[in-house]
């Protein structure tokens, strides 16, 4: 996260600088998954261009970790909710059997 931190400090120090604005737009585009004109990166000086590439690299790595966190969250929800859903299905089956038992003259349905 070194490049992201460095970019944040640069943008805070020079918010009116065109290079800071380009880096800021890059970060906003990455976060919102919007298009970003790659040609704008070539307008940066070499140091800021390298910083932009490092941001892209760190952002990609961070997305990988975020995806793993989302996967873990979904897996945890399934583990917690799985037994609840099974209990609900068992309750519904029992309720259906009880309703059919109360109706005279109808034979039980074979499955």
N, C-alpha and C positions, 0 to 999 in steps of 0.2 A: 504493500500500500504506500510505498515511498513516493511514487510518481503522483498518485492521487493527492497525497498530502502536500507535495511540492506545488502542484497545480493550484490547489486551494489557497495556499499562502501567496502565490504569485497573483492570482485573481484578486485576493483581498488587498494586496499592496498596490496594484495598478488596475483598478476597475475600469478606467477609461481607455486603457491601452488596447489597441486593435488585436494584438496577439492574445491578451487576456480574454477578450471577447470571443475570439475564435476557439480558444480552449474551453471556455464556458459553454459555447454552443455545441461543441463536441460532446461534452459531458451530458448536456441536456438531451441531445439526440440519442446517446447511448442509453440513458435511463428510460426514455420514452419509446425507444426502438423506432425512432423516426429516421428519415433520410438525412444524410449529412454530405454536402458537396466535398468530395475528397480533394478537389483542386484547392480548396481553402487551406489545407494542410501544407501544400507546397508554397504558399505565400508566407509561411512562418519562417523565421530565421532558424538556423540549424539546431540551436539549443532547444527551442520551443517545438520544432518538428520532432526531435528525438523524445521530448517529453510527451508529446501527443501519442507517439508510438508506444511509449511505456504505459501510458494511460490505457490504451487499447489492450495491451498485453495483460495488465492487471485487471482490467474490467472483465476480460474473458475468463481469467482464473477465478475471479469473484463470482461470476455467473455460474461456474461449475460448482462452487461451494454452495451457492444459493439453491441450485437445482437439487443438490444432495440434501439440503435442509428441507426443501419442499417434499422430496420423496420420503424422508424420515417422518415428517409431519403427517403425510397421508397414510403411511404405514402404521403409525401410532394410532391415528383415528380409526383405521380399520380394525386394529387389534382391540381397541376399546369398544367400538360400536358393534363389532362382529357378534359377540355373545348376546348383545341386546337385540339385534335383528333376529337371531335364531330363537330367542325367547319369544319374541313377538310372533314369529311364524308358528311356533308350537302352540301359543295361546290361541291364535286364529284357527288352527286345525282342531284344537280341543273344543272351541266354541262352535265350529261347524258341526262336529260330531254330536254335540249336545243338542243343537237345534234339530238335527235329523232324528235323533232319538225321541224327541218330543212329538214328532209328527206320526200319527198312527196310519197304518196302511201302506206306508212306503218302505219297500225293502232297502237295506243299506246298499250304497253304490260300491261296486267292485272297482278296484283300481288296477 
